[in-house]
Amino acid sequence: MSQFSPFAIALRLSGVTLAQLDADATGRLSGAAQQQLALDSALKQLTSRFEPEDAQDSFYAQVDIPVANPVRALLELAERSGPAIAAMLDDRRIGKAVLDIAFDYPEQGEAMSARLPAHVAAAIGGYGIDIEISVYLTDVEDDEE
């Protein structure tokens, strides 16, 4: 039986275009900083990356998800941020939401498998968040030493 133990999980949001916040509430923050603050508030968690995209006033954002207990972390993400993400996808304040789940594939390996529990896939997918699996030909534990 495969075990669900990714080495990294990130929620990637592209095409983020949120309205500017009231200047009195944000002080002297730049437009990008205001949008990041608005997104963090809507998601009820902090983004780890927030940077401009090629399109004017469009941003890329990323939320890093802890991997110590990935099932619990993903269920908490769905509960905390899922409704806001679904609403922002629906009204186009977010163009695309992708949950990237990364696994390492050691050089000496011949095959690998991982099982994403159905209730986790349903919880994430139910809010319009795509799920992407990334596999890297590396031994992450060797890289961390």
N, C-alpha and C positions, 0 to 999 in steps of 0.2 A: 504494500500500500504506500502511495506517495504521501509525503508530508508537505503541508503548506508552510514553507519557510523562506520567503523571499529575502534578499539582502537589502532591497530598497523599494519603497512605494512612494509615488508622487502623484498628486492630483495636478494635472496641467490644464490651465484655462487659457484659451486663445480668443482673440477678438473681444477683449474686455473693453467696454465703452460705457462707463458709468457717468452719471451727471456730477458736475462739480458740487461740492458741499458749500454751505453757507460760509462766507469768509469770516464771519464773527466766530464761528465754531472751530475753525481750523487755524486761525492766526495767520502766519506768513508762510504756510506750506505751499509748495509748488503744485501745479495742476496734477502731475503724476502722483505726488505724495498724497494729495487729497483723494484721488481715485483709489489708491492703495488703502488708505484709511477707510474709505467707504466700503471697499470690497472685504477687508478684514472684518469690519463690523457686520456686514451682511452674512458672511460665512461663519461668524462666531468663532473665528480662529485666525491666526496670523499667517500671512503668506511669507514664504522664504525667498521668493524672487518676484520682482515686478519690474518689467522693462518694456520700453516702447517696441511696437512692431512696425513693419514698413508702412502700413496704412496710417494716415494721420489720426491722432487721438485714439488709437487702438493699442492695447497693451497685452502682454503675455504675463501670466501669473502662475506661480507654482506653490503648492502646499506640500511640504514633506510630511509623510505619515510615519509614525514610529513603527518599527518592525519587531519589537520585543514580543508582542502578542498581536500578530497581524489581524486575526479574525476580529478580535475585540476592537482594535483600532479602526478597521473598516466599517464595522457596524456603528461605532460612535460617529465616524465621519458622515455616514448616511443619515443618522438621526439628527446630528447637529447642523449640518450644512446642506443636506439633500434638498429640502423644500426650497431654500433660497436659490440653489443652483438651478433647479427645475424652473422656477419663476423667471430667473435671469436668462435661461436658454429660450424660454417661451417668448419673452418680449425682446429678445436679441441684444440684451446687455452683455451677454456672453455668446460668442460664436460657436464654441465647441468646448466640451469638458471631457477629458480623457484621464482615466486612472491607469497609470503605468506601473505595473508590478514586475520587478526585475529579479531574475534568478541568475546564479552563476552556474556554468557548465564546466567543470574541471577538465583540464586537458586530457587526463587519463580516462575520462568517462566514455562510455559507449552509447549510453542513452540516458535520458532523464524524463521524468514526468512530475507534474505537480497537480494537485486537485484543489480547485477553488470551490469551497463549500457552496452549495446551491443557495442557501439562505443569504450568503454574503453577495453573490452575484445578483440575486433578486433585489436586495436592499440597495445596491449601488445602481444597477441598471434601471430600477424603477423610477429613478429621478433623471433619466436621460443621459447618464454618464456612461460613456463607452469604456470598455475594459481592454487594455492592451498588455500583452505579455512580452517582456523583453528577456532574451537569454544571452548572456555574455560568456564567451569562451575564455574564462579566467577563473582563478581560485581566489575569491575575495578575501578569504582568511589569510592567505599568503601576502596579499597586497596591504593588509592592515598592520602587519608586523613591522 
